[in-house]
Amino acid sequence: MNQGHFTRYLQIAARIQRSAKSLGLVRGALSLVELFDTLITDKLLRNTTRQLFIDCHYAQSVEEAYKLINNFVKQKTGLSIDGASLMKNAFSANNPFLRISALRTLSQRDQQLGYMEILSGCMTGIRNPRAHEHQYLDKPEVALEMLAWANHLLRIVKKSRISHKKGVTSAP
């Protein structure tokens, strides 16, 4: 997630907090858990990661979020590959298993390519280090940024449409 997106999330959270304060519903700043509950709107993602986050297992909550995205894509496509390769095959700009749009315009094709690269990069740069390194630690704010980004990506994956038969592997 880039700094601009996270800043926007914090601005939204601050607006929610001010509104709640003006109604007498909240005193003081939002806790990390309240911020989690505000930002993580996908029910499946929340159920998978919330308790880990509350228990301060930040890196594990992030790892589980991105494993959830990976497994959701595997289930939706029927592909048996994993990680970055899965995302490159599933969201290929040329022959995708999953389309995030009609792919008719240059902007739509750019969006498909961009999300393929983002999802692939998230598997390599976010999921893998936490899955393969012993005692990987994340600060709570960093974990919350990555969880909010996972929330967005999961929404994109869930809205994607199947392009061709499941289980038929195409070139990346």
C-alpha positions in Angstrom: 0.0 0.0 0.0 1.4 3.4 -0.8 1.6 6.1 1.7 -1.2 8.1 0.0 -3.7 5.2 0.4 -2.8 4.8 4.1 -3.0 8.5 4.7 -6.5 8.5 3.1 -7.6 5.6 5.4 -6.3 7.5 8.4 -8.2 10.6 7.3 -11.4 8.6 7.0 -10.8 7.0 10.4 -10.2 10.4 11.9 -13.5 11.7 10.3 -15.3 8.7 11.8 -13.8 9.4 15.1 -14.8 13.1 15.1 -18.3 12.1 14.1 -18.6 9.5 16.9 -17.2 12.0 19.4 -19.7 14.7 18.4 -22.4 12.2 19.0 -21.0 11.3 22.4 -20.2 7.7 21.3 -16.4 7.8 21.7 -13.9 9.5 24.0 -10.3 9.9 23.0 -8.5 8.3 20.1 -9.5 5.2 18.3 -7.6 2.1 19.5 -5.8 -0.1 17.0 -8.6 -2.7 17.3 -11.2 0.0 16.6 -9.2 1.1 13.6 -8.9 -2.5 12.5 -12.7 -2.9 12.7 -13.2 0.3 10.7 -10.7 -0.6 7.9 -11.2 -4.3 7.6 -14.6 -4.6 6.1 -14.4 -8.0 4.4 -16.0 -10.5 6.7 -13.8 -13.5 5.7 -10.6 -11.4 6.1 -11.8 -10.1 9.5 -12.7 -13.6 10.7 -9.3 -14.8 9.6 -7.1 -12.1 11.0 -8.9 -10.2 13.8 -8.0 -12.4 16.8 -4.3 -12.6 15.6 -4.2 -8.8 15.4 -5.9 -8.4 18.8 -3.4 -10.8 20.3 -0.5 -8.7 18.9 0.5 -11.4 16.4 0.8 -8.7 13.7 3.1 -10.5 11.2 1.0 -13.7 11.4 -2.2 -11.7 10.9 -0.7 -10.2 7.7 0.6 -13.6 6.5 -2.8 -15.2 7.0 -4.5 -12.3 5.1 -2.3 -12.9 2.1 -2.6 -16.7 2.3 -6.3 -16.1 2.3 -6.1 -14.1 -0.9 -3.8 -16.8 -2.5 -6.2 -19.6 -1.5 -9.2 -17.7 -2.7 -7.6 -17.2 -6.1 -6.6 -20.9 -6.2 -10.2 -22.0 -5.4 -11.7 -19.6 -7.9 -9.4 -20.6 -10.8 -8.8 -24.3 -10.0 -5.1 -23.7 -10.6 -2.7 -25.8 -8.5 0.2 -23.4 -8.6 0.9 -21.0 -5.8 2.1 -17.5 -4.9 3.4 -15.1 -7.6 3.0 -17.7 -10.4 -0.6 -18.2 -9.5 -1.3 -14.4 -9.6 0.5 -14.0 -12.9 -1.5 -16.9 -14.5 -4.8 -16.0 -12.9 -4.7 -12.3 -13.8 -2.6 -12.4 -17.0 -3.2 -9.4 -19.2 -3.2 -11.5 -22.3 -5.1 -14.7 -21.3 -6.5 -14.3 -17.8 -8.4 -16.9 -15.8 -9.9 -14.0 -13.9 -10.9 -10.7 -15.4 -11.3 -7.6 -13.3 -13.0 -5.7 -16.2 -14.1 -6.2 -19.8 -10.5 -5.7 -21.0 -11.8 -3.7 -24.0 -10.0 -0.4 -23.4 -6.3 0.3 -22.9 -7.2 1.5 -19.3 -9.0 -1.7 -18.6 -6.0 -3.8 -19.8 -3.6 -1.6 -17.9 -5.7 -2.2 -14.8 -5.6 -5.9 -15.3 -1.9 -5.9 -15.8 -1.4 -3.6 -12.8 -3.4 -5.8 -10.4 -1.6 -8.9 -11.7 1.7 -7.3 -10.8 0.4 -6.0 -7.5 -1.0 -9.3 -6.4 2.1 -11.1 -7.6 4.3 -8.7 -5.8 2.3 -9.0 -2.6 2.8 -12.8 -2.6 6.6 -12.3 -3.0 7.1 -9.2 -0.9 4.5 -9.5 1.8 3.4 -13.1 2.3 6.7 -14.9 1.6 8.9 -13.1 4.1 6.4 -13.8 6.9 5.9 -17.4 5.9 9.6 -18.3 5.6 11.4 -16.3 8.3 11.4 -17.3 11.9 10.1 -14.6 14.3 9.3 -12.0 11.6 8.0 -9.0 13.4 5.7 -6.2 12.2 4.8 -3.0 14.0 1.0 -2.7 14.6 0.7 0.3 12.2 2.5 -1.5 9.4 0.4 -4.6 9.9 -2.7 -2.5 9.7 -1.6 -0.9 6.5 -1.0 -4.3 4.9 -4.3 -5.6 6.2 -6.2 -2.7 4.8 -4.5 -3.3 1.5 -5.4 -7.0 1.6 -9.0 -5.9 2.2 -8.9 -3.9 -1.0 -7.2 -6.7 -3.0 -9.7 -9.3 -1.7 -12.6 -7.1 -2.9 -11.0 -7.0 -6.4 -10.5 -10.8 -6.4 -14.0 -11.4 -5.3 -15.5 -9.1 -8.0 -13.3 -10.7 -10.8 -15.0 -12.8 -13.4 -13.9 -16.2 -14.6 -12.6 -16.0 -18.2 -12.2 -19.7 -19.1 -12.4 -23.2 -17.7 -11.0 -23.9 -14.3 -7.9 -26.1 -14.0 -6.6 -25.4 -17.5 -3.1 -24.0 -17.1 -2.1 -21.1 -19.5 1.3 -19.6 -19.9 2.1 -16.7 -17.6 
